Amino acid sequence: MSGNAEWLERASGPGHGDRLREPGLADGEALFGPREPLRPPRSSPPGTTTTTTTTTTPGGTTTTPAQCSDSRSVSSSSVSAAAVKPQAGPSAVYESTLSAHAPEFVPSYYTPVQEYVYEEDSSNGYYPEFSLADLVQDILSHLNSSPGSFETDIGDITATLNNWVTSEDTLQELVELIFTQSTSMPNFTYTGARLCNFLSHHLALSPASGNFRQLLLKRCRTEYEQRQQALMGDDETQRRFHTYVLFLGELYLNLEVKSVKGTVTRAEILLVALKDLMDTLLSQPSDRSLICTVKLLKLTGSVLEDAWKQSGKSHMDDLIQKIKSILLDAECSRDVRQMVLNLVELRSSNWGRVHAAAAYSEATPDTDPNYYMNEPTFYTADGTPFTAADPDYSEKYQDILEREDYFPDFYEENGNES
């Protein structure tokens, strides 16, 4: 052992012997004396217990391996932060070409929004202007789309119009609006005539120039005086003229005039106008004019003939004779010719009127001269009525009749599908 100790002492070189050998220790113990323990792992394996080891420094301070590790980490972090700290360089200055006083940029495809005109109301703020024309248009559109609500709505409609129609100008405007609507839409002639009759009795305003009924008849007379020009006009003018003729027929049936004694009669002036209008239509016997004449006579023929007979006039005989002459001379389509023949036959059967003695359940071809003439009336999706005499709907009419024969339980009496 002494030889090994001397060899180790010589191998360590000068100055190392005192550090390796300490007093009071045996040979070899100086090599394996107490040293600083190794740093423990950051996390212990599962199922093991981490033991904390303390070390006493020569100064008397007790430290743990974790504290030593933290001090080394802080030292290395400080060095790294100092190494990567950016160096301040010269600042770059950029000059912008933008200006706060530049003109406003507007794209070429931009369309400016048009501002609406509002009128100020002191109580409710701003509201768009609502005119009498807008109100009447809403009322007529409602009645046209829902004619079945006429009886329930006409009271409120009249009350509203009485609040609006407060001057002669507004009354004249109301007459013009209703007349224009009634003569431009074929499906509105009946409802328009009913509306005119109700307003003629319930509008409160009655200026010196005339009440609602008088102004309406004046407007009808203005159109009546232009009948020749309208008949020779373009297709749209003729269509409006034919609608005007049918509206006048509805007006004659629905407009009630009260006499001084309180009796209710029809407007006799319309009776004269209808006779002249039919003469005008038959003077140019085109298909459209003949169809309009047939529709008017099917609508008002029985009433017109009764009125003329009471005054001792034979105007209906003259009209029927003229129609028969047209069938022989004029060139008309096959469907229109058949329509006119049906009208002549209808008049020969007293316009389809059956005496009370012959009940409907007992009607036979022998007892009812109109047995084969009671043709049902059907309606299109937009409410246009048509019969077998209308050439535009002849095929559709026959198709509906055939379906009624095969499926009678699926149809109502008016021809609409249930």
C-alpha positions in Angstrom: 0.0 0.0 0.0 2.8 2.4 0.8 4.3 1.9 -2.7 1.0 2.6 -4.4 0.5 5.8 -2.4 3.9 7.1 -3.3 3.2 6.4 -7.0 -0.1 8.2 -6.9 1.6 11.1 -5.1 4.3 11.3 -7.8 1.7 11.0 -10.7 -0.5 13.8 -9.4 2.4 16.2 -9.9 3.5 19.0 -7.6 0.8 20.8 -5.6 -1.8 18.0 -5.9 -0.6 15.8 -3.0 -2.1 18.0 -0.3 -5.5 18.0 -2.0 -5.7 14.3 -2.4 -4.4 13.3 1.0 -6.1 14.7 4.1 -4.9 14.3 7.6 -6.5 11.5 9.6 -7.5 9.4 6.6 -6.1 6.1 5.5 -4.4 5.5 2.2 -6.9 5.6 -0.6 -9.6 7.4 1.3 -8.5 10.7 -0.1 -9.5 9.5 -3.7 -13.0 8.6 -2.7 -13.8 11.4 -0.2 -17.2 13.1 -0.1 -17.9 15.2 -3.2 -20.8 17.2 -4.7 -23.5 14.8 -5.7 -24.8 14.6 -9.3 -27.8 16.6 -10.3 -30.9 14.5 -10.0 -33.2 14.0 -13.0 -36.0 16.5 -13.6 -38.7 13.9 -13.1 -38.5 10.7 -11.2 -39.5 7.4 -12.8 -43.0 6.1 -11.8 -42.9 4.3 -8.5 -39.7 5.9 -7.2 -39.2 8.5 -4.5 -37.0 11.5 -5.1 -34.5 12.1 -2.3 -33.3 15.6 -1.7 -29.6 15.9 -0.8 -28.1 18.9 0.8 -24.5 20.1 0.6 -22.7 22.3 3.0 -20.3 24.7 1.5 -17.1 25.9 3.2 -18.8 29.1 4.1 -21.5 27.3 6.0 -24.3 27.8 3.5 -26.5 24.8 2.8 -27.6 24.3 -0.8 -29.6 21.8 -2.7 -28.9 20.4 -6.2 -32.0 22.2 -7.5 -30.7 25.5 -6.3 -27.4 25.0 -8.0 -29.2 24.0 -11.2 -31.4 27.1 -11.1 -28.4 29.4 -10.6 -26.7 27.9 -13.6 -29.8 28.2 -15.7 -30.2 31.9 -14.8 -26.6 32.5 -15.6 -26.9 30.9 -19.0 -30.2 32.7 -19.8 -28.6 36.0 -19.1 -25.7 35.3 -21.4 -28.1 34.1 -24.2 -30.3 37.2 -23.8 -27.3 39.4 -24.1 -26.1 37.6 -27.2 -29.4 38.0 -29.1 -30.2 41.5 -28.1 -30.9 43.5 -31.4 -28.7 46.4 -32.2 -30.3 49.7 -32.8 -29.9 50.8 -36.4 -30.6 54.0 -38.3 -34.4 54.7 -38.6 -35.8 54.8 -42.1 -38.0 57.8 -43.1 -40.7 57.3 -45.9 -42.4 60.1 -47.7 -46.1 59.5 -48.5 -47.8 60.8 -51.6 -51.3 60.7 -50.0 -53.1 64.0 -49.3 -56.0 64.9 -47.1 -57.1 67.4 -49.7 -57.4 64.9 -52.6 -60.7 64.8 -54.5 -63.3 62.1 -53.6 -62.9 58.9 -55.5 -66.0 57.6 -57.2 -66.0 54.3 -59.2 -67.3 54.5 -62.7 -70.0 51.9 -62.2 -71.3 53.6 -59.0 -75.0 54.6 -59.2 -76.1 57.2 -56.6 -79.1 56.3 -54.5 -82.1 58.4 -55.1 -83.5 59.9 -52.0 -87.3 59.7 -51.4 -89.3 62.8 -50.7 -90.9 62.8 -47.3 -93.2 65.3 -45.7 -92.8 66.2 -42.1 -95.6 65.5 -39.7 -95.4 67.4 -36.4 -96.7 64.5 -34.4 -95.5 61.3 -36.1 -92.2 62.3 -37.7 -91.6 61.6 -41.4 -94.1 59.7 -43.6 -94.3 59.3 -47.4 -97.0 61.2 -49.2 -100.2 59.2 -49.6 -102.7 60.4 -52.1 -106.3 59.7 -53.0 -105.2 57.8 -56.1 -103.1 55.4 -53.9 -106.1 54.9 -51.6 -108.5 54.2 -54.4 -106.1 51.9 -56.1 -105.7 49.8 -52.9 -109.5 49.6 -52.5 -110.1 48.6 -56.1 -107.3 46.0 -56.0 -108.8 44.5 -52.9 -112.3 44.3 -54.3 -111.0 42.9 -57.6 -109.0 40.1 -55.8 -111.8 39.5 -53.2 -115.2 40.3 -54.8 -116.9 38.1 -52.2 -116.0 40.5 -49.4 -117.9 43.4 -51.1 -120.9 43.3 -48.7 -118.8 43.2 -45.5 -116.2 45.8 -46.6 -118.3 48.4 -48.5 -119.3 50.2 -45.3 -115.8 50.8 -44.1 -114.7 51.7 -47.7 -117.4 54.4 -47.9 -116.6 55.8 -44.5 -112.9 56.1 -45.5 -113.8 57.8 -48.8 -116.1 60.3 -47.1 -113.1 61.4 -45.0 -111.0 61.9 -48.2 -113.5 63.3 -50.6 -114.1 66.8 -49.2 -114.0 68.9 -52.3 -115.3 69.0 -55.9 -111.8 68.2 -57.3 -111.4 65.1 -55.1 -114.9 63.9 -56.1 -114.1 64.3 -59.8 -110.8 62.5 -59.3 -112.6 59.6 -57.5 -115.1 59.3 -60.4 -112.3 59.2 -62.9 -110.3 56.6 -61.0 -113.2 54.2 -60.6 -114.3 54.7 -64.3 -110.8 54.0 -65.6 -110.5 50.8 -63.5 -113.9 49.5 -64.5 -113.3 50.1 -68.2 -109.8 48.7 -68.3 -110.3 45.3 -66.6 -113.0 43.0 -68.0 -113.4 41.1 -64.7 -114.1 44.3 -62.8 -117.2 45.5 -64.7 -119.7 43.9 -62.4 -117.9 44.8 -59.1 -117.3 48.4 -60.4 -121.0 48.8 -61.2 -122.0 47.7 -57.7 -119.4 50.1 -56.2 -120.7 53.0 -58.2 -124.3 52.2 -57.2 -123.4 52.1 -53.5 -121.3 55.3 -53.6 -124.0 57.2 -55.5 -126.3 56.7 -52.4 -123.8 57.0 -49.5 -121.2 59.6 -50.5 -121.9 62.7 -48.4 -120.4 65.3 -50.7 -122.8 66.7 -53.3 -121.5 70.0 -54.8 -123.3 72.3 -57.2 -121.6 70.7 -60.2 -123.2 67.3 -59.5 -123.1 64.4 -57.1 -121.2 61.2 -57.7 -123.9 59.6 -59.9 -124.3 62.7 -62.1 -120.5 63.1 -62.6 -120.2 59.3 -63.4 -122.9 59.6 -66.1 -121.2 62.6 -67.6 -118.0 60.7 -67.8 -119.8 57.8 -69.5 -121.3 60.2 -72.0 -117.9 61.6 -72.9 -116.7 58.1 -73.8 -120.0 57.4 -75.6 -119.5 60.4 -77.9 -116.2 59.0 -79.0 -117.5 55.6 -79.9 -116.9 55.8 -83.7 -113.2 56.8 -83.2 -112.7 54.1 -80.6 -114.2 51.4 -82.9 -111.7 52.4 -85.7 -108.7 52.7 -83.3 -105.9 50.2 -82.6 -106.4 46.9 -80.9 -105.9 48.3 -77.4 -108.4 51.1 -78.0 -111.0 48.6 -79.3 -110.4 46.4 -76.3 -111.0 49.2 -73.9 -114.1 50.3 -75.9 -115.6 46.8 -75.7 -114.9 46.7 -72.0 -116.6 50.1 -71.7 -119.7 48.7 -73.4 -120.0 45.8 -71.0 -119.5 48.1 -68.1 -122.3 50.3 -69.3 -124.5 47.1 -69.4 -123.6 46.2 -65.8 -124.2 49.8 -64.8 -127.7 49.8 -66.3 -128.6 46.6 -64.4 -127.1 47.8 -61.0 -127.4 51.6 -60.8 -130.5 52.5 -59.0 -132.1 55.9 -59.3 -134.6 57.2 -56.7 -137.3 59.4 -58.0 -138.9 62.3 -56.0 -141.7 60.0 -55.0 -139.2 57.4 -53.6 -139.6 54.8 -56.3 -136.4 53.1 -57.5 -135.9 52.9 -61.3 -133.0 52.4 -63.7 -131.1 55.1 -65.5 -133.1 55.6 -68.7 -130.2 57.5 -70.3 -128.2 54.3 -70.3 -131.0 52.4 -72.1 -130.7 54.8 -75.1 -126.9 54.7 -75.0 -126.8 50.8 -75.1 -129.0 50.8 -78.2 -126.7 53.2 -80.0 -123.6 51.4 -78.9 -124.9 48.1 -80.3 -125.7 49.8 -83.6 -122.2 51.1 -83.7 -120.7 47.6 -83.0 -122.8 46.0 -85.8 -121.8 48.7 -88.3 -118.3 47.2 -88.2 -119.1 43.5 -87.8 -115.7 42.1 -86.9 -115.3 39.1 -84.7 -114.5 41.2 -81.7 -117.5 43.5 -82.2 -119.8 40.5 -82.7 -118.5 38.8 -79.6 -119.0 42.0 -77.6 -122.6 42.4 -78.9 -123.4 38.8 -78.0 -122.0 39.1 -74.5 -124.0 42.4 -73.9 -127.3 40.9 -75.2 -126.8 37.7 -73.1 -126.3 39.9 -70.1 -129.0 42.5 -70.6 -131.2 41.2 -73.5 -134.2 40.3 -71.4 -134.2 43.5 -69.4 -133.7 45.7 -72.5 -136.5 44.0 -74.4 -138.9 44.4 -71.5 -138.1 48.1 -71.2 -138.5 48.7 -74.9 -141.8 46.8 -75.0 -143.1 48.9 -72.1 -142.4 52.0 -74.1 -143.9 50.5 -77.3 -140.5 50.2 -79.2 -139.3 47.2 -81.2 -135.6 47.8 -80.9 -134.9 44.2 -80.0 -136.6 42.9 -83.2 -134.5 45.4 -85.2 -131.3 44.2 -83.6 -132.0 40.5 -84.1 -132.9 41.1 -87.7 -129.6 43.0 -88.3 -127.7 40.2 -86.6 -129.3 37.6 -88.9 -128.3 39.7 -91.9 -124.7 39.8 -90.8 -124.7 36.0 -90.6 -125.6 35.9 -94.3 -123.3 38.6 -95.6 -120.4 39.2 -93.2 -117.3 37.1 -93.1 -116.8 35.8 -89.6 -115.1 32.8 -88.1 -117.0 29.6 -87.6 -117.0 29.8 -83.8 -118.3 33.4 -83.8 -121.0 32.4 -86.3 -122.1 29.6 -83.9 -122.1 32.0 -81.0 -124.4 34.4 -82.9 -126.8 31.5 -83.8 -127.0 30.5 -80.2 -127.9 34.1 -79.3 -130.7 34.1 -81.8 -132.0 30.8 -80.5 -131.8 32.1 -76.9 -133.9 35.1 -77.8 -136.5 32.9 -79.5 -136.8 31.0 -76.2 -137.6 34.2 -74.3 -134.0 34.6 -73.2 -134.1 31.3 -71.3 -136.9 32.4 -68.9 -139.2 29.5 -67.9 -142.7 30.0 -66.7 -143.4 29.2 -63.0 -145.7 26.3 -63.9 -142.8 24.3 -65.3 -140.6 23.6 -62.3 -136.9 22.8 -62.9 -137.3 19.2 -61.7 -140.1 18.7 -64.2 -138.4 20.4 -67.2 -138.3 18.3 -70.4 -137.5 19.1 -74.0 -141.2 19.4 -74.6 -142.1 21.6 -71.6 -138.9 23.7 -71.4 -138.0 25.4 -74.7 -134.6 26.3 -73.2 -133.9 22.7 -72.1 -130.8 22.4 -74.3 -129.8 26.1 -73.9 -129.1 26.0 -70.1 -125.4 25.8 -70.6 -123.3 26.1 -67.4 -120.8 28.9 -67.0 -117.2 28.1 -66.0 -114.4 30.4 -64.8 -110.7 30.5 -65.6 -108.0 30.7 -62.9 -108.1 34.6 -63.0 -111.9 34.7 -62.8 -112.8 35.2 -66.4 -116.2 33.6 -67.2 -116.7 31.5 -70.3 -119.4 29.4 -71.9 -119.6 27.1 -74.9 -120.2 30.1 -77.1 -116.7 31.6 -76.4 -114.4 30.4 -79.2 -111.2 30.8 -77.2 -112.4 28.3 -74.6 -114.5 25.9 -76.7 -112.0 23.0 -76.3 -111.6 23.6 -72.5 -115.3 23.8 -72.1 -115.9 20.5 -73.7 -113.1 18.9 -71.7 -114.8 20.1 -68.4 -118.2 18.8 -69.5 -116.7 15.4 -70.2 -115.0 15.3 -66.9 -118.2 16.2 -65.2 -119.9 13.2 -66.9 -117.3 10.8 -65.6 -116.7 12.4 -62.2 -119.9 14.2 -61.2 -119.2 14.1 -57.5 -116.0 16.1 -57.8 -117.7 19.2 -59.3 -120.0 21.8 -57.8 -122.9 23.3 -59.5 -121.0 26.4 -60.8 -118.4 24.2 -62.6 -115.5 24.6 -60.2 -113.6 21.6 -59.0 -114.4 20.8 -55.3 
